[in-house]
């Protein structure tokens, strides 16, 4: 009875959460994977109310920008956190924030400029896409054409379970406490 109960609990847990490997780069016949760009587009297209994307940089990703615009047009609240340019006190030469500001009006752009002393001189290095607190994509890929097409990039797509919802709570908490600051809407 105990073994049957454990099996049933495990099967219930498995049905509530799905984890998938995402890979861009050379493939093999041994493991079927989806590419980073395919997964990001799928997440953006399927977001119903909220989408939060974090990347170190963003440039030359027209397919992603097109889908972000479509998401906003259908009423999705799109939030994006990028590393600021050097001119804005950040660490990158190209200003992805300014590019998104021009190309994707009506999204919420955030910065992490005023770190406390514990995180002084830290940078935005996470690569996350989170839809509706239900689907979480953790990846090595920045929002760049090379990351979508040429680089070896690896990620994990998590659907369901409590990790996406906890991540959503954490990100919103960072906004609510002023750690992430709104720079454009």
Phi, psi and omega in degrees: 000318180296318179294318177297319178296317179296319178296317179296318179297318179296317179296322177296315179299315180298324181287340181271344183220137178235130180238132185227138173282135176241134186217131170240134183130195180302139181247170175230169177278355187276329183225124176277130179223161171257153182277156182306310182300319179300316182293315179300315179298317179298315179299313181296315182294330183265354177296133182258323182228323184223140176220128179235124180237135176234134177207154175293312181224164174212120172194152179054046178233060185301323180297322179288316179300317178303316180289327176295318178298316178298320179298314178299317181298332179265010172096011178281134173280111182257121179243135182225133173242123176234160170293138179287156176288163177302320179298335180258013178093009181260209189237002185245149180285315182275137184268087178295328178298313181295321178298314179294323178302317180287316190271337184230072178298157177074015169261164178262115179257133182239157174229160174236081185260317189262072179287146173288175187300330179298327183245017181305134182068014175284165181228162176280106183242352179291151173232106187223142166231127184228123180244122171056023182064016185239332183233125183234128176243116175254128189215162171273351190275127168284170177275073179225157178299318180297320179294326181282334190235328192243321186289160165276116180230143179229147179204172178231129177255124182241120177246125178081186183075187184264351181294313177299318182291324176293322177296318178300314178300318181295313180297317179294326175296322177294329175287311183300327181270001176084007177292314171263126183249132178294126178246347178197141169221000000 
